[in-house]
């Protein structure tokens, strides 16, 4: 059964959202063995947003149930949509799936662009109405660069887990099995994650 790694490499060259801490990596020689020191934010690289990212008393990343992060997922190819992904772009495409990944023109990009693809508040409401409990996207954020947090809040208030900055460039639209494993960072708002797809 083939596996597809849709995680972006985490390095000093990884795309950083403006204002987030830079990634720092230092390798030390410790009595003949290598030990590396790595500094990054909880939202570096391919990462998971827990509800507590915007809602302080909500579920933290270490409390997200594994059954939410693993299981059948539907990849939607939205590479023909530029900028905002609205309700109309999603309507009729969810087909009962509870985990959704959005492939956009941003997959494979190596530098930050302010006009990256993102979803609208209306699209977030539609996903909520369809019972979706996990949404992934290959751009730096589900929300526009000029957003006020409302898209995140619609999703996270309804315990819809968010995965951002995936790489879906070689993935075709369709159904897969998802494995998305964050670091078990106690009480924190998010975590870098290794995200893998396999055929069902």
C-alpha positions as CSV (number, residue, x, y, z in Angstrom):
1,X,0.0,0.0,0.0
2,X,1.6,3.3,-1.0
3,X,2.1,6.1,1.5
4,X,2.3,9.8,0.6
5,X,4.1,12.2,2.9
6,X,2.3,15.5,2.7
7,X,4.4,17.2,5.3
8,X,6.6,20.1,4.5
9,X,10.2,19.8,5.6
10,X,10.9,21.7,8.8
11,X,14.1,23.7,8.4
12,X,15.5,27.3,8.5
13,X,14.1,27.7,4.9
14,X,10.5,26.7,5.9
15,X,7.9,29.3,5.1
16,X,7.2,31.5,8.2
17,X,4.0,33.4,8.7
18,X,4.9,37.1,9.2
19,X,5.3,37.8,12.9
20,X,5.9,34.2,14.0
21,X,9.2,33.3,15.5
22,X,11.9,32.2,13.0
23,X,13.1,28.6,13.0
24,X,16.6,28.2,14.6
25,X,18.6,25.0,14.4
26,X,22.0,24.4,16.0
27,X,23.9,21.1,16.0
28,X,26.3,20.4,18.9
29,X,29.1,17.9,19.2
30,X,28.5,16.2,22.6
31,X,31.3,13.8,23.4
32,X,31.4,12.2,20.0
33,X,27.6,12.3,19.2
34,X,25.5,14.9,17.5
35,X,22.7,16.6,19.5
36,X,20.7,19.3,17.8
37,X,18.9,22.3,19.4
38,X,15.8,23.4,17.5
39,X,13.7,26.5,18.2
40,X,10.3,27.0,16.5
41,X,6.8,28.1,17.2
42,X,3.9,25.7,17.7
43,X,2.7,26.9,14.2
44,X,5.9,26.2,12.3
45,X,5.8,24.3,9.0
46,X,3.0,21.8,8.5
47,X,1.1,22.1,11.8
48,X,-2.1,21.5,13.7
49,X,-4.2,24.3,15.2
50,X,-6.0,23.2,18.3
51,X,-9.2,25.0,19.4
52,X,-7.1,26.7,22.2
53,X,-5.2,28.6,19.4
54,X,-8.0,31.2,19.6
55,X,-10.1,30.0,22.6
56,X,-8.0,30.0,25.7
57,X,-10.1,27.6,27.7
58,X,-10.7,25.2,24.8
59,X,-9.1,21.9,23.9
60,X,-5.4,21.9,23.7
61,X,-3.3,20.0,21.1
62,X,-2.4,17.2,23.4
63,X,-6.1,16.5,24.0
64,X,-7.2,16.1,20.4
65,X,-8.5,12.5,20.1
66,X,-6.4,10.3,17.8
67,X,-9.5,9.2,16.1
68,X,-10.1,12.7,14.8
69,X,-6.6,12.8,13.4
70,X,-6.7,9.4,11.7
71,X,-9.2,7.9,9.3
72,X,-10.8,8.5,5.9
73,X,-10.2,11.9,4.4
74,X,-11.4,13.6,1.1
75,X,-9.0,15.7,-0.9
76,X,-10.6,18.4,-3.0
77,X,-8.7,19.8,-5.9
78,X,-9.4,23.6,-5.9
79,X,-6.3,24.6,-7.9
80,X,-8.7,26.4,-10.3
81,X,-9.8,28.8,-7.5
82,X,-7.7,31.9,-6.9
83,X,-7.8,33.8,-3.6
84,X,-10.9,33.2,-1.6
85,X,-12.5,29.7,-1.4
86,X,-16.2,30.3,-0.9
87,X,-19.2,28.2,0.0
88,X,-20.0,27.9,-3.7
89,X,-16.6,26.2,-4.3
90,X,-17.3,23.5,-1.7
91,X,-21.0,23.0,-2.1
92,X,-21.9,19.5,-3.2
93,X,-18.3,18.3,-2.9
94,X,-18.1,17.2,0.7
95,X,-20.2,14.1,0.0
96,X,-20.5,13.1,3.7
97,X,-16.8,13.2,4.5
98,X,-15.9,14.5,7.9
99,X,-12.2,15.1,7.2
100,X,-11.4,17.5,4.3
101,X,-8.1,18.6,2.7
102,X,-8.0,21.5,0.3
103,X,-5.5,21.3,-2.5
104,X,-4.8,24.8,-3.9
105,X,-2.3,26.5,-6.2
106,X,-0.1,27.1,-3.1
107,X,1.2,23.5,-2.9
108,X,4.9,23.4,-3.7
109,X,5.3,27.2,-3.1
110,X,8.5,28.0,-1.2
111,X,8.0,31.6,-0.2
112,X,5.3,33.5,1.6
113,X,2.7,35.3,-0.5
114,X,0.1,37.6,1.1
115,X,-2.5,36.5,-1.5
116,X,-2.4,32.8,-0.6
117,X,-5.6,30.8,-1.0
118,X,-7.9,30.7,2.0
119,X,-11.5,30.0,2.9
120,X,-14.2,32.6,3.7
121,X,-16.4,32.7,6.8
122,X,-19.3,31.4,4.7
123,X,-17.2,28.4,3.6
124,X,-16.3,27.8,7.2
125,X,-20.0,27.9,8.1
126,X,-20.8,25.5,5.3
127,X,-18.2,23.0,6.5
128,X,-19.6,23.2,10.0
129,X,-23.1,22.5,8.6
130,X,-21.8,19.4,6.9
131,X,-20.4,18.0,10.1
132,X,-16.7,18.3,9.1
133,X,-14.4,17.9,12.1
134,X,-11.0,18.3,10.5
135,X,-10.0,20.7,7.7
136,X,-6.5,20.8,6.1
137,X,-5.2,23.3,3.6
138,X,-1.8,23.6,1.8
139,X,-1.5,27.4,2.3
140,X,-0.1,29.2,5.3
141,X,-3.5,29.7,6.9
142,X,-7.2,28.9,6.4
143,X,-7.8,32.6,6.8
144,X,-6.8,35.5,4.6
145,X,-3.7,37.5,5.4
146,X,-6.0,40.5,6.3
147,X,-8.4,38.3,8.3
148,X,-9.7,39.2,11.8
149,X,-9.7,35.7,13.2
150,X,-13.3,35.0,12.4
151,X,-12.7,32.0,10.1
152,X,-10.5,30.4,12.7
153,X,-13.1,31.0,15.4
154,X,-16.0,29.6,13.4
155,X,-14.0,26.4,12.9
156,X,-12.3,26.1,16.3
157,X,-15.4,27.0,18.3
158,X,-17.0,24.0,16.8
159,X,-14.0,21.7,17.5
160,X,-13.0,21.6,13.9
161,X,-9.3,20.8,14.0
162,X,-7.2,22.7,11.4
163,X,-4.1,21.6,9.6
164,X,-2.1,24.2,7.7
165,X,0.8,24.4,5.3
166,X,0.4,20.9,3.8
167,X,2.1,19.9,0.5
168,X,-0.6,18.3,-1.7
169,X,1.3,19.0,-5.0
170,X,1.5,15.3,-6.0
171,X,-1.9,14.3,-4.5
172,X,-4.9,13.8,-6.8
173,X,-8.5,14.5,-5.7
174,X,-10.2,11.6,-4.0
175,X,-10.5,9.5,-0.9
176,X,-7.5,8.5,1.3
177,X,-6.6,7.5,4.8
178,X,-5.1,10.3,6.9
179,X,-2.5,10.0,9.7
180,X,-1.8,13.4,11.3
181,X,0.3,13.2,14.4
182,X,1.3,16.3,16.4
183,X,3.8,16.4,19.1
184,X,2.1,15.8,22.5
185,X,2.8,19.3,23.8
186,X,0.9,19.6,27.1
187,X,-1.5,22.4,27.3
188,X,-0.4,24.1,24.1
189,X,-2.3,25.7,21.2
190,X,-0.8,23.8,18.3
191,X,2.1,21.7,17.1
192,X,4.1,20.8,14.1
193,X,2.9,17.5,12.7
194,X,3.9,14.7,10.5
195,X,1.0,14.1,8.1
196,X,0.7,11.1,5.9
197,X,-1.9,9.8,3.4
198,X,-2.4,6.3,2.2
199,X,-4.8,4.7,-0.2
200,X,-8.0,3.3,1.3
